[in-house]
């Protein structure tokens, strides 16, 4: 069976989805993977060192190569901020998908929504 090969880049006017890269390690660590609140319900331990995050990014790279584990960072194009992490694990005939939002990003999104509703 051929591996599942979705696009690596998915883009709209407001967001960009792309695979994590080593230069994302610090932001991914700070905004999500070391944050206790963000990691509370995730099935893997909170990262305690930047090396944990670099290993996670390397695992993502290998997953893209094999087609077995696909991760995208969701980036707000207006700010450049990381807002979420999306993971897809194809397991034919099914697939598992997970989405984790950065705690700060969730608060900012709620504030934008409340400003929109107020107008």
Order of alpha helices (4+ residues) and beta strands (2+ residues): beta-beta-alpha-alpha-alpha-beta-beta-beta-alpha
